[in-house]
Amino acid sequence: RLRFAEDPVIHRIAGITYTELQLTEQATQCFERSLELNPNAIETAVEYAALQSKAGNPDLAIERLSKLKDAPDASTGLFHALGEAMMQK
C-alpha cells in the first residue's frame, strides 16, 4: 500500500475552498491541519484568522497570529488581520 506525505498546501487549498462554500467547521479543520504541518505559514495563518474572526472567534485568530508576528517574513496582511481580530474583541 502506498503512503503519501501530507502536504500543508493541499490542506490550505481545501480550507480556502470550504471557506468559499461557507463550511466553517471543515475549513477550520483544514487550516488547522495545514498549520500543524507548517506552523510558520503566514498566508495560511492569515486565512485561518480571517475565518475565525468572521465566525466570531477572535481569540483563536489573535492566538495564531501572535505566534507569527515576530517572524522575519511577517506580512502586512498578518498585522492587518491581527488588528482586525483585536478590534473585534
N, C-alpha and C positions, 0 to 999 in steps of 0.2 A: 504494500500500500504506500503510495507516495504521500509525503508530508511537505507542505509548503510553509515557508516562513511567513508570518503575518506582516503585512505592510501597513504602516500607520497612514499612508496616503489613501489607501483604499477605504479605511475606516473613516477618514476625514471626508472623502467624497460621498460616502454613504450618509454621513452626518449632514452634509450640505443638502443632499437630496431629500432626506427626511425633514429637514427644516423647511424646505420649499413646499413640501407636502403637508406642512403643519402637524407633523407627527413628532411632538416634542420629546416624548419618552424614548422613542427609538433613536432620535437624533442625539439626545444626551448620551445614551449608551455608546453610540458610535464615536462621538467626540471623546468621551472618557477613555475608551479603549485605545484610540489613536494617541492620546496624551500619555497613557500608560506605556505605550511602545516608544514614544518620542516625547518625553516631558518638556523639552525645550522648544517645541514647535510653536512659535509665536503666532503665526497665522491661525493655526488650529485653536489655540487658546483664546484668541480674539473672537473667533466664530462661536466657540463654546460660551464665552462670556456674554456675547450678544444674545444668544439663545436663552441663557439663564436669566438675564436681565428682563428680556421680553416675557419670560414665563413667571416673573415675579420672584426670582431667586437671586437678588443682587449680592447676597453674601457669598454664594458659590462663585459668582463672577469675580468679585473682589479677591477672594482667596486664590483663585487660579492665576489671575493677572499679577497679583502682588509677588508671586513666586518668580515672575519673569521680568519685572520692571527694571532690575539691575543688569539684565543680560546685555552683552555688548551689541547685539543686533536688535535690541528693543526698538519697536517702530512707533511712529506717531499714532498709528491705529491702536496699538496697545494702550497708550496713555489716554487716548480718546475714549476707548471702551471702559477703561478703569474709572475715568472721571464720570462717565455716564452712570455706571453702576453705583458709584459713591453718591451721586446726586439723587439717585432713585431711592437710596436708603433713608 
